[in-house]
């Protein structure tokens, strides 16, 4: 098996609250390999977002190590962490957060432009990504002109625009009806397999979780692997 894209070793995360300290991660270990979809389940407050934020370099864990492509990112300063987020990590959220004044093409091209790509090249790649996602006839449509599922596909395309090694998704289909949710997840799954990105997907949707390669539940601050009950749609 290839080396993991993402590794966590002994991650802990403690927050200070009005009632004292709250520890939501207690020594989490996890490896995710290229092209692998890993589901993350657990009730609200169980630490799913904390794990995603640590993996995506949005927060530093209280203790433990995070590795991306074998590099200990805990040793990086904030500027280097920002560069790594931009180049190696993609994010998809429950709400698409598309820029309303930009069309689908320019929403996907935006991270490439920030990374320094020439405009024409960024738009060409955005067109390719959106076509792969079945949106070839929606390139010049603004978010308000797109359905909820189409908006989320654009958000997935934006997350993958810079060719990240790690994709993090927090309830990416949680705002969609079941039929659209399945369709969007299929697009996400297909792109993960074809691009070789490693994906960690937090979800409350147990049916979707059953179609991932592995599923972990966060319970009492630790990961417990669950059996995926995969079925064809």
C-alpha positions as CSV (number, residue, x, y, z in Angstrom):
1,X,0.0,0.0,0.0
2,X,1.2,3.5,-0.8
3,X,2.3,5.9,2.0
4,X,-0.6,7.8,3.6
5,X,-1.3,11.3,2.5
6,X,-2.6,12.2,6.0
7,X,-1.5,10.8,9.3
8,X,-2.5,11.8,12.9
9,X,-0.7,10.5,15.9
10,X,-1.9,11.0,19.4
11,X,-4.0,14.0,18.7
12,X,-5.7,15.7,21.6
13,X,-7.8,18.8,21.6
14,X,-8.9,20.6,24.8
15,X,-11.1,23.7,25.0
16,X,-11.4,26.0,28.0
17,X,-15.1,26.7,28.7
18,X,-17.0,28.5,31.4
19,X,-17.4,25.2,33.2
20,X,-13.7,24.2,32.9
21,X,-11.8,22.2,30.4
22,X,-13.5,20.1,27.7
23,X,-11.4,17.5,25.9
24,X,-13.0,16.3,22.6
25,X,-10.0,14.4,21.1
26,X,-8.1,12.0,23.3
27,X,-5.2,10.5,21.5
28,X,-6.6,10.1,18.0
29,X,-4.5,8.0,15.4
30,X,-5.5,7.9,11.8
31,X,-4.0,7.3,8.3
32,X,-5.7,8.1,5.0
33,X,-4.2,6.9,1.7
34,X,-4.4,8.3,-1.8
35,X,-7.8,7.7,-3.4
36,X,-9.4,6.7,-0.1
37,X,-12.7,8.0,1.2
38,X,-12.9,7.8,5.0
39,X,-16.1,8.6,6.7
40,X,-16.3,10.3,10.1
41,X,-19.5,9.9,12.2
42,X,-20.5,10.9,15.6
43,X,-23.1,13.2,17.4
44,X,-22.7,17.0,17.5
45,X,-20.0,18.0,19.9
46,X,-18.1,14.7,19.6
47,X,-15.1,16.4,18.0
48,X,-15.6,15.8,14.3
49,X,-15.0,19.4,13.4
50,X,-12.1,19.6,15.7
51,X,-10.4,16.7,13.9
52,X,-11.2,18.3,10.5
53,X,-9.8,21.6,11.7
54,X,-6.6,20.0,12.9
55,X,-6.2,18.0,9.7
56,X,-6.8,21.1,7.6
57,X,-4.3,23.2,9.6
58,X,-7.1,25.6,10.7
59,X,-6.4,24.8,14.4
60,X,-3.4,23.4,16.2
61,X,-4.1,20.4,18.4
62,X,-3.4,20.6,22.1
63,X,-0.9,17.8,21.6
64,X,0.0,15.1,19.1
65,X,1.2,15.3,15.5
66,X,-0.3,15.9,12.1
67,X,1.6,14.7,8.9
68,X,0.7,15.6,5.3
69,X,2.7,13.6,2.8
70,X,5.0,12.6,5.6
71,X,5.8,16.2,6.7
72,X,5.2,17.1,10.3
73,X,3.1,20.2,9.8
74,X,3.1,21.0,13.5
75,X,6.7,22.3,13.0
76,X,5.6,24.9,10.4
77,X,5.0,28.5,11.1
78,X,1.7,30.2,10.2
79,X,2.9,31.4,6.8
80,X,4.0,27.9,5.8
81,X,0.8,26.4,7.1
82,X,-1.2,28.9,5.0
83,X,0.8,27.9,1.9
84,X,0.2,24.2,2.6
85,X,-3.6,24.8,3.1
86,X,-3.7,26.5,-0.3
87,X,-1.7,24.0,-2.2
88,X,-2.4,20.6,-0.5
89,X,-5.7,20.8,1.2
90,X,-9.2,21.3,-0.2
91,X,-12.4,22.0,1.9
92,X,-16.1,21.4,1.2
93,X,-18.7,22.5,3.7
94,X,-22.4,21.9,4.2
95,X,-23.1,25.3,2.7
96,X,-21.3,26.0,-0.5
97,X,-20.1,29.5,0.3
98,X,-19.8,30.4,-3.4
99,X,-19.3,34.0,-4.2
100,X,-22.6,35.2,-5.6
101,X,-21.2,37.8,-8.0
102,X,-19.0,35.2,-9.7
103,X,-20.2,32.5,-12.2
104,X,-19.4,28.9,-11.7
105,X,-16.2,29.0,-13.8
106,X,-14.8,31.9,-11.8
107,X,-15.7,30.5,-8.4
108,X,-13.7,27.4,-9.3
109,X,-10.9,29.4,-10.8
110,X,-10.6,31.7,-7.8
111,X,-8.2,29.5,-5.7
112,X,-6.0,29.0,-8.7
113,X,-5.8,32.7,-9.3
114,X,-4.9,33.2,-5.6
115,X,-2.2,30.7,-6.1
116,X,-0.8,32.6,-9.0
117,X,-2.2,30.8,-12.0
118,X,-2.7,32.9,-15.2
119,X,-6.3,33.8,-15.7
120,X,-6.7,31.9,-19.0
121,X,-5.1,28.8,-17.6
122,X,-7.2,28.9,-14.4
123,X,-10.4,29.3,-16.4
124,X,-9.5,26.4,-18.7
125,X,-8.9,24.1,-15.8
126,X,-12.1,25.3,-14.1
127,X,-14.0,24.4,-17.3
128,X,-12.4,20.9,-17.3
129,X,-13.3,20.3,-13.7
130,X,-16.9,21.5,-14.0
131,X,-17.4,19.4,-17.2
132,X,-16.2,16.4,-15.3
133,X,-18.8,17.3,-12.6
134,X,-21.6,17.4,-15.3
135,X,-21.8,21.2,-15.3
136,X,-20.6,21.9,-18.9
137,X,-23.8,23.9,-19.6
138,X,-23.6,25.9,-16.3
139,X,-20.1,27.4,-16.7
140,X,-21.3,31.0,-16.9
141,X,-24.3,30.7,-14.4
142,X,-24.1,32.5,-11.1
143,X,-24.9,30.6,-7.9
144,X,-28.4,32.0,-7.7
145,X,-29.1,30.4,-11.2
146,X,-28.0,26.9,-10.0
147,X,-29.8,24.2,-8.1
148,X,-28.6,23.2,-4.6
149,X,-26.9,20.1,-6.0
150,X,-25.2,22.1,-8.8
151,X,-24.0,24.7,-6.3
152,X,-22.4,22.0,-4.2
153,X,-20.8,20.4,-7.2
154,X,-19.2,23.8,-8.0
155,X,-18.0,23.9,-4.4
156,X,-16.4,20.5,-4.8
157,X,-14.8,21.7,-8.0
158,X,-13.4,24.7,-6.2
159,X,-12.0,22.5,-3.4
160,X,-10.2,20.4,-6.0
161,X,-9.0,23.2,-8.2
162,X,-5.4,23.4,-7.0
163,X,-5.0,19.6,-7.1
164,X,-4.9,19.1,-3.3
165,X,-3.6,15.9,-1.7
166,X,-6.1,16.0,1.1
167,X,-9.8,16.8,0.8
168,X,-11.8,17.6,3.9
169,X,-15.6,17.7,3.8
170,X,-17.9,18.7,6.7
171,X,-21.5,17.4,6.0
172,X,-21.1,18.1,2.2
173,X,-24.6,16.8,1.4
174,X,-26.3,17.8,4.7
175,X,-28.3,20.6,3.1
176,X,-29.6,18.5,0.2
177,X,-32.6,16.2,-0.4
178,X,-31.8,12.5,-0.5
179,X,-31.8,12.1,-4.3
180,X,-29.5,15.1,-4.8
181,X,-27.4,14.0,-1.9
182,X,-26.7,10.7,-3.5
183,X,-25.8,12.3,-6.8
184,X,-23.5,14.8,-5.3
185,X,-21.8,12.1,-3.2
186,X,-21.2,10.0,-6.3
187,X,-19.5,13.0,-8.0
188,X,-17.3,13.4,-4.9
189,X,-16.5,9.7,-4.8
190,X,-15.7,9.5,-8.5
191,X,-13.4,12.5,-8.3
192,X,-11.6,11.2,-5.3
193,X,-10.9,7.9,-7.1
194,X,-9.8,9.5,-10.3
195,X,-7.6,12.2,-8.8
196,X,-6.1,10.1,-6.0
197,X,-6.9,12.7,-3.4
198,X,-7.3,11.4,0.2
199,X,-10.7,12.3,1.6
200,X,-12.0,12.6,5.2
201,X,-15.7,13.2,5.2
202,X,-17.8,14.0,8.3
203,X,-21.4,13.1,7.9
204,X,-24.6,12.3,9.8
205,X,-25.9,10.4,6.8
206,X,-25.3,6.7,7.6
207,X,-26.3,5.6,4.2
208,X,-23.7,7.7,2.5
209,X,-21.1,6.6,5.1
210,X,-21.8,3.0,4.1
211,X,-20.4,3.8,0.6
212,X,-17.1,5.0,1.9
213,X,-13.9,2.8,2.1
214,X,-13.7,3.0,5.8
215,X,-15.9,4.6,8.5
216,X,-14.8,5.8,12.0
217,X,-17.0,6.9,14.8
218,X,-15.8,9.5,17.3
219,X,-16.8,8.2,20.8
220,X,-15.4,9.6,24.0
221,X,-12.7,11.4,22.1
222,X,-11.4,8.4,20.3
223,X,-11.9,6.8,16.9
224,X,-13.7,3.4,16.6
225,X,-13.7,1.8,13.2
226,X,-17.1,0.7,12.0
227,X,-18.1,-1.8,9.3
228,X,-19.1,0.0,6.2
229,X,-22.4,-1.4,4.8
230,X,-21.8,-0.7,1.2
231,X,-24.6,-1.1,-1.3
232,X,-25.0,0.2,-4.9
233,X,-27.3,3.1,-5.4
